[in-house]
Amino acid sequence: MGDCDRIAVRLCGAGKTYPDGLKALEPIHLTVQAGEFVTLIGPSGCGKSTLLRMVAGLSAPAGGTVELWTTQSLTLEREPESGSKADTGEKPWVPAFAGTTEGSSFRRMPESGASRTAFVFQQPTLMPWASVARNVRLPLDLAGMNAGTRVDEALDLVGLADFANAYPRQLSGGMQMRVSIARALVIEPRLLLMDEPFGALDEITRNRLDHDVRELWARHRLTVLFVTHSIYEAVFLSTRVLVMSPRPGRIAGELRLDPAQPRDEAFRQSARFADWCNRLSTMLASAAHGNASA
Amino acid sequence: MARILAPILVGIIALAVWHALVTLNDVPVYLVPSPLNVAEALVQDRALLVGALLVTLKVALLALALALVTGVLIAFVFVQSRLVERSLLPYAILLQVTPIVSIAPLIIIWAKNLTLALVLCAAMAALFPIIANTTQGLRSVDPGLLDLFRLHDASRWQTLVRLRIPSALPYFFAGLKVSSGLALIGTVVAEFVAGTGGSRSGLAYQILMAGINLNMPRLFAALFVITLAGVALYALASWIARLSLRGWHESEVASA
């Protein structure tokens, strides 16, 4: 149980400003404990995807620090000028413990084998020339790891065991998204980052996939950081919802949801679900209003 | 069925009209031969024509291979940086817009070996579509997949082999289809420039000689063989493209 009081993600004043001076994100302070299911919700353009990309190491923060899986505070130091990061105009930031990854903003953790991070994008983002199995195996191939039975297991988890040899274009949008999730699961991640993964799907498919993700989270004791603009999705999935307000993005409110509450179809019909949705809706409205009047 | 029958029917009608016009107007054979004259020449001169075709095809295929290798290499250089591409692209375009007829004499004088000269001319004609398409293809990578590769710490080499090259394939094959025809055209043009003092063996030489001798049926027969060779080259390129892209790319899935 030592995992539960560990910090999966910690952002200290990590903000984002684009080269043209546009401020995308105010400095963000955020801590995600291991085992949480945290959802970021907000209108389009509030920087929630940017925040997720910073956590993934795909986008360097303009100032502040991003830490994953730390028990004690580790300082992140900027390296001396060694090249320009085109998207910020800032010096590249590299954690002190990053070793040799000069120029790369992807962190290597102190115990990197045990702290894998997976990312699920808005689009399935599959290689059209590769079969489902080869798509799922990609992260293992890139790491030079032996796949063994892990691809089959990952496909089994998302219910696509029979489609290993199919090509992405032969699958529906929902099935492609499942492949994308299987590809994330194949590395047995401890932190799963999901950026509006089901935004392009119909509501029926989305509800089913939400259910599956919630099951995977519970069964595999994952830590999930999830981005959505759907109130229902946020309430159904999360143990904690962070409400963001736009331009520049900041965290305007927080709603903690009873983690013991079972999340099933009955929950969707319940008064509690409606109550949480209403509260979240009110928070979103006041976040938008507060920003407009400011 | 109609897909094959319809064009064949059009061809037959066109030949019939041609034949009718020539016979009804008593057009002399040395001006316009009838399709029957041409068919006759095809059969009678088949040894000559096939020999000439093989010579021309050999040059065209060598030129296509050369254009492929250099074109792909140049494209790889181009995608290394925008600066490199901007510095070199104007010269690639210069090469493309220079009429091959105007530099073929130079190349033929410079290169000692005539076959080599012809190959160089034809390769120049076929080069640009390969460069342009492959460069475009190597750049047309799904940004989401690039992020994924970055996220998993992929090396430059892994990204090239597993992502950029497969992404570029459809573009590359589009270029190959265009270049296959251009290589043949370039070969024939270069053979023409080399003229009767040239190899005395390619299809262009046969056309030149037939023209000088007013042997119109043979001239038409040689023309027919050239076009047939062009179609065959295109079909070969399409077939290779289909084999490679079958199953995943839109351009080939619909027709498979």
Interface residues (C-beta under 8 A of the other chain):
Chain A: R53 A56 G57 L58 T101 S104 F106 T117 F119 F121 Q122 Q123 T125 M127 P128 W129 A130 L138 P139 D141 L142 A143 Y167 P168 R169
Chain B: D142 G144 L145 D147 L148 F149 R150 L151 H152 D153 A154 Q158 R162 L163 P166 L169 L245 G247 W248 H249 E250 V253
